[in-house]
């Protein structure tokens, strides 16, 4: 789904997202300029849960993290920025 989303993005948007400077561990699809996810509609399960579970607290709104520890339905295959980089897409 991520591959399809990236192919559907206009080249300029894709290149702008791809060429942003990244700190170690920052998701490769996080748009630092717009302060939003660049693949929001197809983001992984962990991203959908971020900020709402006690083990995935967002520093901006910690009060939203009221749910217990997350049990994933998707199989973990790696991290977007460490195990998967733009060369994989």
C-alpha positions in Angstrom: 0.0 0.0 0.0 2.9 2.4 0.7 4.4 1.7 -2.7 1.1 2.5 -4.4 0.7 5.7 -2.4 4.2 6.9 -3.2 3.7 6.1 -6.9 0.5 8.2 -6.9 2.2 11.2 -5.3 3.2 13.9 -7.7 7.0 13.7 -8.3 7.6 17.1 -6.8 5.8 16.2 -3.5 7.6 12.8 -3.4 11.0 14.4 -4.0 10.3 17.1 -1.4 9.5 14.5 1.2 12.4 12.3 0.2 15.0 15.1 0.4 14.1 16.5 3.8 16.8 16.3 6.4 16.2 13.5 9.0 17.3 13.0 12.5 18.1 9.4 13.4 14.9 7.5 14.1 12.6 10.1 12.4 10.2 8.3 10.0 11.2 8.8 6.4 7.6 9.7 5.5 7.1 12.4 8.1 6.9 15.7 6.4 8.9 18.1 8.6 7.8 21.2 6.7 4.1 20.5 6.9 4.3 18.7 10.3 2.2 15.8 9.1 2.5 12.3 7.8 3.3 12.1 4.1 1.5 8.8 3.7 -1.3 9.3 6.2 -4.0 7.3 4.4 -1.8 4.2 4.3 0.3 4.6 7.5 1.1 1.5 9.5 -0.8 0.3 12.5 1.8 1.7 15.0 1.4 5.1 13.4 -2.4 5.0 13.7 -2.1 4.1 17.4 0.7 6.6 18.2 -0.3 9.0 21.0 -3.3 7.0 22.2 -1.5 4.2 24.1 0.5 4.4 27.3 3.5 3.0 25.6 3.3 5.3 22.6 2.9 8.7 24.2 3.1 11.9 22.1 5.0 14.6 23.9 2.7 17.2 22.3 -0.5 15.8 23.8 0.4 13.3 26.5 -3.1 13.4 28.0 -4.5 11.5 25.0 -2.5 8.4 25.9 -5.2 6.7 28.0 -5.3 3.2 26.4 -3.3 0.3 27.7 -0.3 -1.2 26.0 -0.9 -1.9 22.3 -1.2 -5.4 21.0 -0.3 -5.3 17.3 -2.3 -7.1 14.6 0.3 -6.5 11.9 3.6 -8.4 12.0 6.5 -6.1 12.8 9.0 -6.1 9.9 11.2 -3.2 10.8 11.4 0.6 11.3 10.8 3.2 8.7 14.1 5.1 8.8 16.4 2.4 10.1 15.4 -0.9 8.4 13.6 0.7 5.5 14.8 3.8 3.8 13.9 5.6 0.5 16.0 3.1 -1.5 13.5 0.4 -0.6 10.7 2.5 -2.2 
